[in-house]
Amino acid sequence: MEEPALPPATGEKEHLSLALANSAIALAGGHTVDLLGTPAQANRWLTERGLAPVDAGMMEMCAAQVRSLREQIRSLFASRAAGLPALPAAVAAINDAMTRVPTAPLLRWDDKAGPYRTTPHPTTEIVDHALATVAADAADLLTGPDAERLTACGSTPCNRYLLRHGRRHWCSTRCGDRARAARAYARRTRSGA
């Protein structure tokens, strides 16, 4: 299915974690679009947000890590929006992503050449840094002043999150129009029955 051209939900430009959470999109008719469905798509998503170079060479293992973090962030956002306790595994995943990144090249020892410093595999390091950045943003969003505004889109079947602004309950005008049309249809069918 073609990737939909949806505008970013309110807050996505300020919060990478919100953009990541919204990268799996439920559409009408039971269709879904995963903007991270393949390694190339995951690489493109990270590149568009300045988290990876175009030629990072993302492999499926790395793309799966990005998708996994997305699901943990979605779980935390759902808990926050509904006022429910968070799953401990989701909290642990965010903390793990934030602390997994080495802050300096690691010390290695070669029996012949002696000690030297090196960084881990370049692509893995890129993904780890990207995940740490997004996880830190999620932690900041969940604990910061915008946390009270975090909500799920009010239009079925949309599964995106947004930062509520005023009376707006939808992630996009498309979802708002769909919700208004559904209400109008319900009124017409009630009055015609």
Secondary structure, 3 states (H helix, E strand, C coil): CCCCCCCCCCCCCCCHHHHHHCCEEECHHHCEEECCCCHHHHHHHHHHCCCCCCCCCCCHHHHHHHHHHHHHHHHHHHHHHHCCCCCHHHHHHHHHHHHCCCCCCEEEEECCCEEEEECCCHHHHHHHHHHHHHHHHHHHHHHCHHHHHEEECCCCCCCCEEECCCCCCCCCHHHHHHHHHHHHHHHHHHHHC
